[in-house]
């Protein structure tokens, strides 16, 4: 197997030798942000948007970044080049850096870029659809993609026990917000409905809205849990899952237990879009 290379604070090193100091705030306090993207045709998909979201996440938690957008993009491209994978997953991580007292952020944060092969989900997930569950959880600073994934990990453990692929967060107002690593959409008649507030601004979500805008009426508004039984179709989106049909939410069957035609249309549009190199 080819040795993978990661970027850590100015150095390109074998991934199995990459490390951060034990007093790094990402380790001792979970203080940091990250972003994830993948390649299509060996080209990073929407790299500029992912870097900008990383910067926005850092801003929201008060983490100063000394690198420009172009510098982060350049480091990402170079790390990708050194790995020479057919298709790659790319993780950009910024932590608070090494702290003398284990809590005060230093002037210099840590920057890590990890490149790995793309992991594919089973084809049957897209052909037959998947099950998700709901959990009464609200993320801390949902607009930021932070290293704090305790609630997500606990929610995914609950989903796994229910033989579900993901868990959807539901707030105190009974709004179904988003998944642990996904955005959430439903179709009701010709309307494509997705939450807009108190969620992470998903890059794949934005691409779906671009592809759908001339075909469906797009409504960005809260989705109430009680309204799920009147939905015709549902799906989740992310860089890893792309567009994945949802046919069951908790005990509720969606779209007669099979992926809907509108969802399939969007899947086809998305696959065509990425296969043509429009990244």
Backbone as CSV, one residue per row, in Angstrom:
resi,resn,N_x,N_y,N_z,CA_x,CA_y,CA_z,C_x,C_y,C_z
1,UNK,0.831,-1.194,0.000,0.000,0.000,0.000,0.873,1.253,0.000
2,UNK,0.524,2.231,-0.814,1.286,3.461,-0.905,1.241,4.235,0.413
3,UNK,2.373,4.750,0.813,2.455,5.546,2.034,1.727,6.873,1.843
4,UNK,0.761,7.148,2.715,0.027,8.405,2.653,0.845,9.516,3.309
5,UNK,0.660,10.732,2.804,1.384,11.900,3.298,0.387,12.914,3.844
6,UNK,0.691,13.468,5.005,-0.121,14.524,5.606,0.720,15.790,5.765
7,UNK,0.031,16.906,5.874,0.684,18.183,6.162,0.431,18.526,7.627
8,UNK,1.502,18.848,8.359,1.367,19.252,9.756,2.298,20.428,10.021
9,UNK,1.713,21.594,10.190,2.475,22.777,10.623,3.755,23.002,9.816
10,UNK,3.592,23.077,8.501,4.717,23.426,7.649,5.509,22.263,7.101
11,UNK,5.185,21.040,7.490,5.934,19.879,7.031,4.998,18.848,6.403
12,UNK,5.495,18.185,5.364,4.782,17.068,4.751,5.435,15.788,5.267
13,UNK,4.662,14.998,5.981,5.227,13.840,6.676,4.377,12.602,6.406
14,UNK,4.975,11.399,6.520,4.173,10.179,6.433,3.044,10.227,7.459
15,UNK,1.841,9.879,7.031,0.670,10.031,7.900,0.790,9.238,9.196
16,UNK,1.442,8.080,9.147,1.568,7.279,10.370,2.627,7.839,11.311
17,UNK,3.318,8.903,10.899,4.279,9.569,11.774,3.838,10.985,12.153
18,UNK,2.689,11.405,11.627,2.204,12.756,11.906,1.760,12.874,13.353
19,UNK,2.029,14.024,13.970,1.665,14.191,15.382,1.512,15.665,15.731
20,UNK,0.827,15.905,16.834,0.717,17.229,17.439,1.186,17.136,18.883
21,UNK,1.687,18.230,19.465,2.096,18.202,20.866,0.921,17.869,21.781
22,UNK,1.203,17.228,22.887,0.141,16.821,23.807,-0.559,17.996,24.463
23,UNK,0.060,19.185,24.431,-0.607,20.352,25.009,-1.343,21.167,23.948
24,UNK,-1.520,20.591,22.761,-2.303,21.268,21.735,-3.760,21.342,22.186
25,UNK,-4.367,22.505,22.026,-5.728,22.717,22.517,-6.762,21.867,21.786
26,UNK,-6.426,21.395,20.600,-7.332,20.477,19.938,-7.421,19.154,20.674
27,UNK,-6.322,18.772,21.340,-6.279,17.505,22.075,-6.833,17.664,23.483
28,UNK,-6.358,18.677,24.205,-6.717,18.782,25.624,-8.037,19.501,25.878
29,UNK,-8.515,20.296,24.886,-9.761,21.039,25.087,-10.761,20.873,23.954
30,UNK,-10.403,20.179,22.905,-11.305,20.054,21.759,-11.554,21.380,21.072
31,UNK,-10.577,22.297,21.184,-10.728,23.642,20.618,-10.128,23.674,19.223
32,UNK,-10.987,23.756,18.247,-10.527,23.787,16.878,-11.677,23.608,15.911
33,UNK,-11.360,23.721,14.638,-12.370,23.581,13.583,-11.796,22.684,12.496
34,UNK,-12.664,22.199,11.632,-12.201,21.386,10.520,-13.160,21.529,9.362
35,UNK,-12.737,21.025,8.226,-13.636,20.908,7.091,-13.257,19.659,6.323
36,UNK,-14.192,19.187,5.533,-13.989,17.952,4.781,-14.483,18.158,3.361
37,UNK,-13.715,17.670,2.422,-14.140,17.675,1.032,-13.546,16.465,0.335
38,UNK,-13.950,16.248,-0.888,-13.415,15.140,-1.670,-13.114,15.616,-3.083
39,UNK,-12.447,14.761,-3.829,-12.138,15.080,-5.215,-13.111,14.363,-6.149
40,UNK,-13.302,14.954,-7.313,-13.924,14.295,-8.454,-12.978,14.502,-9.630
41,UNK,-12.644,13.416,-10.305,-11.668,13.505,-11.395,-10.359,14.118,-10.904
42,UNK,-10.021,13.792,-9.654,-8.784,14.242,-8.998,-8.742,15.743,-8.716
43,UNK,-9.870,16.399,-8.832,-9.944,17.838,-8.555,-10.753,18.055,-7.278
44,UNK,-10.226,18.806,-6.309,-10.987,19.066,-5.077,-12.313,19.758,-5.393
45,UNK,-13.391,19.222,-4.867,-14.726,19.725,-5.165,-15.041,20.953,-4.311
46,UNK,-15.262,22.084,-4.975,-15.611,23.340,-4.301,-14.591,23.707,-3.206
47,UNK,-13.325,23.616,-3.550,-12.268,23.867,-2.560,-12.385,25.250,-1.947
48,UNK,-12.583,26.275,-2.768,-12.663,27.636,-2.234,-13.784,27.759,-1.200
49,UNK,-14.932,27.169,-1.476,-16.060,27.261,-0.537,-15.769,26.532,0.764
50,UNK,-15.070,25.405,0.666,-14.726,24.671,1.891,-13.726,25.447,2.734
51,UNK,-12.749,26.066,2.091,-11.776,26.862,2.841,-12.460,28.065,3.484
52,UNK,-13.346,28.701,2.761,-14.071,29.842,3.327,-14.945,29.419,4.499
53,UNK,-15.536,28.225,4.417,-16.338,27.744,5.549,-15.445,27.441,6.743
54,UNK,-14.249,26.905,6.484,-13.281,26.673,7.565,-12.947,27.987,8.251
55,UNK,-12.716,29.018,7.462,-12.394,30.327,8.023,-13.563,30.892,8.825
56,UNK,-14.783,30.714,8.321,-15.965,31.187,9.039,-16.134,30.433,10.351
57,UNK,-15.899,29.125,10.330,-15.999,28.338,11.563,-15.011,28.844,12.601
58,UNK,-13.774,29.123,12.151,-12.756,29.627,13.071,-13.164,30.976,13.652
59,UNK,-13.712,31.829,12.804,-14.160,33.146,13.263,-15.246,33.016,14.336
60,UNK,-16.147,32.078,14.141,-17.265,31.920,15.073,-16.821,31.448,16.453
61,UNK,-15.689,30.751,16.542,-15.226,30.300,17.863,-14.035,31.128,18.356
62,UNK,-13.749,32.242,17.660,-12.689,33.138,18.098,-11.293,32.613,17.866
63,UNK,-11.109,31.787,16.851,-9.807,31.214,16.532,-9.214,31.964,15.342
64,UNK,-8.112,32.665,15.563,-7.486,33.466,14.516,-6.657,32.582,13.591
65,UNK,-6.814,32.783,12.280,-6.046,32.022,11.292,-5.022,32.941,10.629
66,UNK,-3.747,32.592,10.680,-2.722,33.434,10.056,-2.528,33.154,8.572
67,UNK,-3.236,32.162,8.027,-3.064,31.801,6.626,-4.166,32.432,5.783
68,UNK,-3.814,32.852,4.592,-4.799,33.381,3.656,-5.556,32.232,3.007
69,UNK,-6.652,32.573,2.344,-7.422,31.573,1.601,-6.528,30.871,0.589
70,UNK,-5.740,31.646,-0.137,-4.874,31.085,-1.169,-3.790,30.184,-0.574
71,UNK,-3.273,30.542,0.586,-2.247,29.709,1.227,-2.812,28.356,1.638
72,UNK,-4.006,28.348,2.213,-4.625,27.079,2.616,-4.940,26.232,1.386
73,UNK,-5.422,26.886,0.327,-5.691,26.158,-0.910,-4.407,25.546,-1.473
74,UNK,-3.322,26.299,-1.441,-2.055,25.812,-1.964,-1.526,24.627,-1.180
75,UNK,-1.610,24.704,0.137,-1.175,23.596,0.991,-2.030,22.361,0.720
76,UNK,-3.323,22.574,0.552,-4.229,21.461,0.270,-3.874,20.799,-1.059
77,UNK,-3.665,21.592,-2.085,-3.331,21.062,-3.403,-1.998,20.310,-3.378
78,UNK,-1.020,20.833,-2.655,0.282,20.179,-2.591,0.199,18.853,-1.831
79,UNK,-0.575,18.826,-0.737,-0.752,17.580,0.010,-1.433,16.536,-0.873
80,UNK,-2.426,16.984,-1.620,-3.120,16.088,-2.538,-2.150,15.553,-3.596
81,UNK,-1.329,16.420,-4.157,-0.383,16.015,-5.198,0.590,14.969,-4.684
82,UNK,1.041,15.111,-3.457,2.030,14.189,-2.898,1.441,12.797,-2.630
83,UNK,0.132,12.673,-2.611,-0.484,11.374,-2.339,-0.868,10.612,-3.600
84,UNK,-1.148,11.310,-4.687,-1.385,10.672,-5.984,-2.438,9.555,-5.907
85,UNK,-3.594,9.870,-5.338,-4.699,8.907,-5.239,-5.664,9.091,-6.404
86,UNK,-6.333,8.022,-6.853,-7.333,8.159,-7.918,-8.419,9.160,-7.544
87,UNK,-8.987,9.000,-6.350,-9.907,9.973,-5.759,-9.598,10.050,-4.273
88,UNK,-9.708,11.243,-3.706,-9.249,11.442,-2.333,-10.273,12.148,-1.457
89,UNK,-10.235,11.804,-0.184,-10.913,12.560,0.866,-9.887,13.505,1.481
90,UNK,-10.302,14.728,1.760,-9.382,15.737,2.283,-9.973,16.336,3.556
91,UNK,-9.193,16.274,4.624,-9.619,16.872,5.889,-8.688,18.022,6.243
92,UNK,-9.263,19.198,6.406,-8.530,20.385,6.827,-8.838,20.615,8.299
93,UNK,-7.817,20.656,9.131,-8.025,20.785,10.578,-7.185,21.944,11.111
94,UNK,-7.819,22.815,11.858,-7.101,23.893,12.548,-7.415,23.783,14.031
95,UNK,-6.387,23.621,14.843,-6.579,23.557,16.293,-6.031,24.817,16.947
96,UNK,-6.311,24.965,18.229,-5.870,26.154,18.954,-4.371,26.269,19.092
97,UNK,-3.640,25.167,18.872,-2.182,25.200,18.993,-1.704,24.806,20.371
98,UNK,-0.381,24.795,20.541,0.230,24.374,21.802,0.078,25.457,22.861
99,UNK,-0.501,25.091,23.998,-0.799,26.051,25.063,0.008,25.719,26.315
100,UNK,0.740,26.691,26.827,1.581,26.475,28.006,0.759,26.110,29.233
101,UNK,-0.438,26.712,29.369,-1.266,26.420,30.542,-2.438,25.506,30.196
102,UNK,-2.430,24.930,29.001,-3.433,23.957,28.564,-4.826,24.546,28.352
103,UNK,-4.937,25.876,28.283,-6.259,26.464,28.033,-6.204,27.787,27.274
104,UNK,-5.112,28.540,27.377,-5.007,29.826,26.697,-4.465,29.629,25.283
105,UNK,-5.211,30.045,24.261,-4.721,29.876,22.892,-3.463,30.700,22.647
106,UNK,-2.442,30.117,22.028,-1.239,30.870,21.670,-1.507,31.672,20.397
107,UNK,-0.511,32.425,19.955,-0.673,33.213,18.733,-0.711,32.326,17.490
108,UNK,-0.051,31.168,17.551,0.066,30.313,16.377,-0.784,29.041,16.532
109,UNK,-1.863,28.910,15.777,-2.635,27.671,15.796,-1.916,26.586,15.000
110,UNK,-2.455,25.392,15.029,-1.915,24.278,14.250,-2.780,24.050,13.022
111,UNK,-2.133,23.757,11.891,-2.847,23.433,10.654,-2.435,22.048,10.188
112,UNK,-3.438,21.211,9.951,-3.215,19.836,9.511,-4.065,19.577,8.277
113,UNK,-3.493,18.916,7.292,-4.238,18.464,6.126,-4.018,16.966,5.987
114,UNK,-5.100,16.205,6.005,-5.049,14.742,5.912,-5.725,14.306,4.621
115,UNK,-5.039,13.494,3.857,-5.582,12.966,2.604,-5.666,11.451,2.688
116,UNK,-6.821,10.902,2.371,-7.042,9.457,2.391,-7.863,9.063,1.171
117,UNK,-7.899,7.769,0.824,-8.753,7.336,-0.285,-10.232,7.587,0.036
118,UNK,-11.021,7.858,-0.986,-12.463,8.039,-0.813,-13.101,6.701,-0.438
119,UNK,-13.934,6.722,0.589,-14.690,5.530,0.996,-16.080,5.597,0.374
120,UNK,-16.467,4.555,-0.315,-17.762,4.520,-0.995,-18.803,3.805,-0.143
121,UNK,-20.015,4.339,-0.124,-21.127,3.657,0.532,-21.689,2.588,-0.401
122,UNK,-22.340,1.565,0.161,-22.920,0.511,-0.682,-23.929,1.078,-1.679
123,UNK,-23.942,0.548,-2.884,-24.860,1.000,-3.927,-26.312,0.855,-3.472
124,UNK,-26.591,-0.154,-2.668,-27.976,-0.390,-2.241,-28.529,0.750,-1.392
125,UNK,-27.665,1.517,-0.744,-28.137,2.669,0.020,-28.852,3.662,-0.892
126,UNK,-28.373,3.776,-2.121,-28.944,4.724,-3.074,-30.095,4.096,-3.863
127,UNK,-30.023,2.809,-4.082,-31.065,2.129,-4.845,-32.298,1.820,-3.990
128,UNK,-32.066,1.510,-2.707,-33.174,1.120,-1.828,-33.502,2.181,-0.778
129,UNK,-32.603,3.122,-0.549,-32.827,4.139,0.472,-32.340,3.687,1.831
130,UNK,-32.305,4.624,2.769,-31.774,4.340,4.105,-32.750,4.796,5.189
131,UNK,-32.463,4.319,6.384,-33.225,4.719,7.569,-32.409,5.705,8.390
132,UNK,-33.093,6.718,8.943,-32.475,7.624,9.904,-33.366,7.682,11.143
133,UNK,-32.803,8.116,12.241,-33.575,8.319,13.463,-33.467,9.783,13.871
134,UNK,-34.280,10.193,14.807,-34.203,11.559,15.326,-33.755,11.536,16.782
135,UNK,-33.048,12.590,17.178,-32.568,12.709,18.551,-32.839,14.130,19.043
136,UNK,-33.227,14.301,20.313,-33.525,15.632,20.851,-32.261,16.371,21.261
137,UNK,-31.478,16.768,20.258,-30.184,17.410,20.493,-30.067,18.654,19.621
138,UNK,-29.440,19.695,20.161,-29.096,20.881,19.379,-27.590,21.084,19.459
139,UNK,-26.943,21.296,18.308,-25.493,21.463,18.294,-25.084,22.821,18.844
140,UNK,-23.923,22.853,19.469,-23.333,24.102,19.951,-22.739,24.843,18.763
141,UNK,-23.154,26.095,18.580,-22.751,26.910,17.426,-22.899,26.083,16.144
142,UNK,-24.120,25.790,15.734,-24.332,24.891,14.595,-23.746,25.394,13.277
143,UNK,-23.540,26.704,13.153,-22.973,27.243,11.906,-21.474,26.983,11.790
144,UNK,-20.850,26.495,12.866,-19.412,26.226,12.867,-19.160,24.720,12.850
145,UNK,-18.189,24.309,12.053,-17.799,22.898,11.978,-16.619,22.725,12.932
146,UNK,-16.923,22.444,14.182,-15.901,22.392,15.229,-15.493,20.953,15.525
147,UNK,-14.437,20.823,16.328,-13.964,19.505,16.737,-14.847,18.874,17.807
148,UNK,-15.800,19.618,18.325,-16.692,19.097,19.361,-17.747,18.196,18.725
149,UNK,-17.489,16.908,18.708,-18.399,15.945,18.080,-18.965,14.947,19.077
150,UNK,-18.975,15.311,20.363,-19.492,14.392,21.372,-20.957,14.068,21.109
151,UNK,-21.773,15.100,20.881,-23.201,14.859,20.644,-23.414,14.046,19.378
152,UNK,-22.613,14.305,18.355,-22.754,13.570,17.099,-22.396,12.100,17.281
153,UNK,-21.328,11.842,17.993,-20.907,10.458,18.211,-21.956,9.704,19.021
154,UNK,-22.495,10.354,20.058,-23.545,9.713,20.861,-24.800,9.467,20.020
155,UNK,-25.146,10.435,19.165,-26.323,10.284,18.316,-26.121,9.171,17.295
156,UNK,-24.912,9.073,16.743,-24.630,8.012,15.779,-24.637,6.636,16.432
157,UNK,-24.214,6.573,17.678,-24.308,5.309,18.398,-25.765,4.884,18.550
158,UNK,-26.629,5.853,18.832,-28.063,5.572,18.926,-28.610,5.128,17.569
159,UNK,-28.170,5.791,16.514,-28.614,5.414,15.175,-28.176,3.992,14.838
160,UNK,-26.958,3.672,15.176,-26.434,2.334,14.875,-27.252,1.263,15.581
161,UNK,-27.641,1.532,16.825,-28.454,0.551,17.556,-29.804,0.334,16.895
162,UNK,-30.276,1.340,16.160,-31.568,1.243,15.470,-31.409,0.842,14.005
163,UNK,-30.198,0.404,13.630,-29.899,0.022,12.248,-30.166,1.170,11.276
164,UNK,-29.795,2.375,11.696,-29.978,3.580,10.871,-28.620,4.118,10.459
165,UNK,-28.603,4.870,9.352,-27.352,5.398,8.804,-26.959,6.718,9.448
166,UNK,-27.939,7.472,9.967,-27.640,8.777,10.555,-28.734,9.141,11.550
167,UNK,-28.463,10.174,12.335,-29.431,10.707,13.291,-29.683,12.168,12.980
168,UNK,-30.950,12.567,12.988,-31.335,13.951,12.726,-31.579,14.671,14.041
169,UNK,-31.017,15.876,14.177,-31.220,16.671,15.380,-32.595,17.343,15.343
170,UNK,-33.303,17.285,16.469,-34.594,17.948,16.612,-34.506,18.884,17.810
171,UNK,-34.835,20.172,17.600,-34.711,21.135,18.690,-35.960,21.201,19.558
172,UNK,-35.977,22.111,20.516,-37.090,22.200,21.465,-38.375,22.671,20.822
173,UNK,-38.280,23.267,19.643,-39.473,23.692,18.904,-39.969,22.600,17.956
174,UNK,-39.386,21.404,18.064,-39.733,20.253,17.221,-39.362,20.471,15.759
175,UNK,-38.351,21.308,15.515,-37.826,21.478,14.161,-36.793,20.383,13.894
176,UNK,-36.941,19.693,12.787,-35.922,18.743,12.352,-34.861,19.546,11.603
177,UNK,-33.651,19.590,12.143,-32.647,20.537,11.666,-31.713,19.949,10.606
178,UNK,-30.925,18.971,11.002,-29.890,18.400,10.141,-29.424,17.100,10.769
179,UNK,-28.619,16.347,10.022,-28.043,15.139,10.575,-26.712,15.419,11.251
180,UNK,-26.105,14.387,11.800,-24.829,14.559,12.500,-23.737,15.029,11.546
181,UNK,-23.801,14.556,10.301,-22.831,14.985,9.293,-23.528,15.306,7.971
182,UNK,-24.815,15.592,8.025,-25.594,15.765,6.794,-26.577,16.921,6.916
183,UNK,-27.030,17.406,5.758,-28.178,18.306,5.702,-29.409,17.497,5.308
184,UNK,-30.582,18.048,5.586,-31.831,17.300,5.449,-32.789,18.031,4.516
185,UNK,-33.417,17.283,3.615,-34.379,17.818,2.653,-35.619,16.929,2.620
186,UNK,-36.757,17.536,2.317,-37.962,16.766,2.031,-38.640,17.361,0.802
187,UNK,-39.389,16.532,0.103,-40.291,16.977,-0.954,-41.711,16.894,-0.438
188,UNK,-42.465,17.958,-0.666,-43.914,17.932,-0.434,-44.563,18.496,-1.684
189,UNK,-45.244,17.642,-2.430,-45.750,17.998,-3.763,-44.564,18.463,-4.615
190,UNK,-44.634,19.653,-5.187,-43.536,20.129,-6.037,-42.522,20.982,-5.268
191,UNK,-42.715,21.099,-3.965,-41.820,21.917,-3.154,-40.657,21.097,-2.605
192,UNK,-39.454,21.636,-2.735,-38.276,21.076,-2.089,-38.005,21.923,-0.853
193,UNK,-38.120,21.319,0.311,-38.066,22.055,1.572,-36.829,21.630,2.362
194,UNK,-36.119,22.607,2.899,-34.941,22.328,3.711,-34.767,23.437,4.739
195,UNK,-34.304,23.120,5.942,-34.073,24.160,6.944,-32.963,25.106,6.510
196,UNK,-33.030,26.335,7.019,-32.010,27.341,6.709,-31.310,27.852,7.955
197,UNK,-32.036,27.925,9.068,-31.481,28.482,10.301,-30.974,27.364,11.220
198,UNK,-29.953,27.706,12.008,-29.410,26.814,13.034,-28.907,25.491,12.468
199,UNK,-28.290,25.569,11.281,-27.688,24.401,10.665,-26.311,24.782,10.126
200,UNK,-25.518,23.771,9.795,-24.267,24.014,9.097,-24.563,24.275,7.627
201,UNK,-23.901,25.266,7.082,-24.089,25.609,5.670,-23.370,24.572,4.813
202,UNK,-24.080,23.528,4.426,-23.476,22.431,3.695,-23.120,22.807,2.261
203,UNK,-21.929,22.411,1.818,-21.512,22.710,0.450,-22.323,21.863,-0.534
204,UNK,-22.495,20.584,-0.241,-23.328,19.736,-1.098,-24.768,20.229,-1.075
205,UNK,-25.231,20.687,0.069,-26.568,21.282,0.168,-26.720,22.415,-0.834
206,UNK,-25.720,23.279,-0.892,-25.793,24.423,-1.809,-25.804,23.983,-3.269
207,UNK,-25.037,22.941,-3.589,-25.032,22.432,-4.955,-26.410,21.876,-5.316
208,UNK,-27.024,21.155,-4.385,-28.368,20.617,-4.625,-29.356,21.747,-4.908
209,UNK,-29.275,22.819,-4.139,-30.184,23.944,-4.359,-29.934,24.586,-5.727
210,UNK,-28.680,24.645,-6.150,-28.368,25.180,-7.481,-28.972,24.307,-8.577
211,UNK,-28.840,22.990,-8.427,-29.347,22.065,-9.436,-30.868,22.014,-9.465
212,UNK,-31.481,22.280,-8.310,-32.937,22.138,-8.201,-33.707,23.415,-8.518
213,UNK,-33.044,24.567,-8.558,-33.754,25.846,-8.571,-34.625,26.054,-9.801
214,UNK,-34.267,25.472,-10.930,-35.079,25.639,-12.144,-36.056,24.498,-12.366
215,UNK,-36.114,23.569,-11.402,-36.972,22.397,-11.564,-38.044,22.281,-10.498
216,UNK,-37.758,22.813,-9.325,-38.710,22.712,-8.212,-38.821,24.057,-7.506
217,UNK,-39.911,24.220,-6.791,-40.054,25.377,-5.919,-39.260,25.107,-4.651
218,UNK,-38.279,25.933,-4.371,-37.427,25.736,-3.199,-37.948,26.566,-2.036
219,UNK,-38.140,25.917,-0.909,-38.622,26.585,0.294,-37.626,26.307,1.421
220,UNK,-36.962,27.349,1.898,-36.036,27.210,3.019,-36.753,27.664,4.287
221,UNK,-37.197,26.707,5.060,-37.981,26.994,6.261,-37.875,25.810,7.219
222,UNK,-38.290,25.991,8.476,-38.248,24.879,9.424,-39.118,23.710,8.965
223,UNK,-38.648,22.512,9.259,-39.424,21.303,9.016,-39.829,20.758,10.374
224,UNK,-41.127,20.753,10.650,-41.615,20.250,11.931,-41.666,18.724,11.911
225,UNK,-41.325,18.138,13.037,-41.364,16.678,13.129,-42.758,16.152,12.803
226,UNK,-43.775,16.867,13.244,-45.155,16.428,13.013,-45.555,16.474,11.545
227,UNK,-44.781,17.219,10.729,-45.096,17.332,9.301,-44.440,16.248,8.456
228,UNK,-43.585,15.433,9.064,-42.872,14.429,8.289,-43.815,13.424,7.632
229,UNK,-44.947,13.145,8.299,-45.863,12.145,7.729,-46.598,12.650,6.499
230,UNK,-46.462,13.948,6.189,-47.084,14.475,4.972,-46.064,14.706,3.862
231,UNK,-44.819,14.279,4.091,-43.772,14.439,3.084,-43.841,13.303,2.065
232,UNK,-43.573,13.643,0.821,-43.580,12.638,-0.242,-42.238,11.915,-0.355
233,UNK,-41.157,12.659,-0.149,-39.816,12.095,-0.262,-38.904,12.805,0.732
234,UNK,-37.771,12.184,1.019,-36.776,12.795,1.901,-35.390,12.302,1.504
235,UNK,-34.390,13.131,1.765,-33.016,12.700,1.527,-32.060,13.532,2.372
236,UNK,-30.845,13.017,2.518,-29.786,13.712,3.236,-28.627,13.950,2.276
237,UNK,-27.838,14.976,2.559,-26.709,15.309,1.692,-25.453,15.564,2.505
238,UNK,-24.319,15.223,1.926,-23.017,15.559,2.508,-21.946,15.264,1.476
239,UNK,-20.716,15.670,1.755,-19.624,15.391,0.840,-19.374,13.893,0.703
240,UNK,-19.586,13.146,1.784,-19.350,11.701,1.738,-20.552,10.947,1.180
241,UNK,-21.747,11.339,1.597,-22.955,10.620,1.180,-23.538,11.153,-0.124
242,UNK,-23.084,12.340,-0.547,-23.624,13.003,-1.738,-25.134,13.213,-1.532
243,UNK,-25.999,12.622,-2.358,-27.451,12.694,-2.131,-27.935,11.278,-1.834
244,UNK,-28.372,11.046,-0.603,-28.759,9.706,-0.178,-30.246,9.681,0.181
245,UNK,-31.051,8.853,-0.507,-32.495,8.814,-0.245,-32.804,8.262,1.146
246,UNK,-33.768,8.879,1.804,-34.246,8.409,3.109,-35.644,7.833,2.932
247,UNK,-35.826,6.587,3.338,-37.136,5.939,3.182,-37.785,5.607,4.522
248,UNK,-37.064,5.860,5.629,-37.650,5.649,6.954,-37.029,6.622,7.944
249,UNK,-37.889,7.294,8.715,-37.463,8.181,9.797,-38.112,7.684,11.072
250,UNK,-37.307,7.215,12.005,-37.832,6.513,13.182,-38.706,5.360,12.690
251,UNK,-39.979,5.348,13.069,-40.879,4.279,12.618,-41.740,4.697,11.439
252,UNK,-41.493,5.895,10.920,-42.317,6.423,9.837,-41.721,6.068,8.477
253,UNK,-42.525,5.449,7.640,-42.084,5.123,6.293,-42.308,6.309,5.364
254,UNK,-41.293,6.616,4.554,-41.341,7.733,3.605,-41.345,7.174,2.185
255,UNK,-42.141,7.792,1.307,-42.122,7.446,-0.118,-42.389,5.964,-0.355
256,UNK,-43.332,5.425,0.425,-43.703,4.011,0.296,-42.513,3.069,0.452
257,UNK,-41.527,3.530,1.206,-40.387,2.671,1.512,-39.381,2.505,0.402
258,UNK,-39.410,3.387,-0.596,-38.428,3.314,-1.672,-38.079,4.724,-2.128
259,UNK,-36.898,4.926,-2.711,-36.495,6.267,-3.150,-37.489,6.851,-4.146
260,UNK,-37.778,8.145,-3.988,-38.747,8.807,-4.854,-38.140,9.281,-6.161
261,UNK,-38.998,9.576,-7.115,-38.550,9.983,-8.448,-37.834,11.331,-8.433
262,UNK,-38.314,12.264,-7.612,-37.681,13.584,-7.576,-36.275,13.493,-6.969
263,UNK,-36.157,12.688,-5.938,-34.838,12.481,-5.338,-33.899,11.834,-6.342
264,UNK,-34.396,10.851,-7.076,-33.564,10.171,-8.066,-33.124,11.132,-9.166
265,UNK,-34.007,12.037,-9.539,-33.639,13.043,-10.540,-32.474,13.883,-10.042
266,UNK,-32.540,14.314,-8.793,-31.458,15.122,-8.242,-30.157,14.324,-8.150
267,UNK,-30.256,13.046,-7.805,-29.069,12.194,-7.776,-28.423,12.133,-9.156
268,UNK,-29.241,11.940,-10.177,-28.729,11.879,-11.545,-28.090,13.205,-11.955
269,UNK,-28.737,14.306,-11.602,-28.195,15.625,-11.934,-26.860,15.858,-11.231
270,UNK,-26.788,15.466,-9.993,-25.559,15.640,-9.218,-24.439,14.783,-9.791
271,UNK,-24.744,13.528,-10.108,-23.731,12.633,-10.669,-23.225,13.155,-12.015
272,UNK,-24.128,13.662,-12.822,-23.723,14.240,-14.112,-22.853,15.472,-13.905
273,UNK,-23.240,16.288,-12.961,-22.513,17.525,-12.671,-21.076,17.234,-12.255
274,UNK,-20.890,16.267,-11.348,-19.542,15.966,-10.870,-18.736,15.181,-11.906
275,UNK,-19.389,14.331,-12.679,-18.669,13.536,-13.679,-18.133,14.389,-14.826
276,UNK,-18.771,15.524,-15.061,-18.325,16.414,-16.131,-17.228,17.370,-15.683
277,UNK,-16.803,17.195,-14.436,-15.699,18.016,-13.950,-16.100,19.407,-13.540
278,UNK,-17.389,19.635,-13.314,-17.843,20.955,-12.892,-17.692,21.081,-11.366
279,UNK,-16.469,21.299,-10.975,-16.169,21.302,-9.548,-15.702,22.683,-9.087
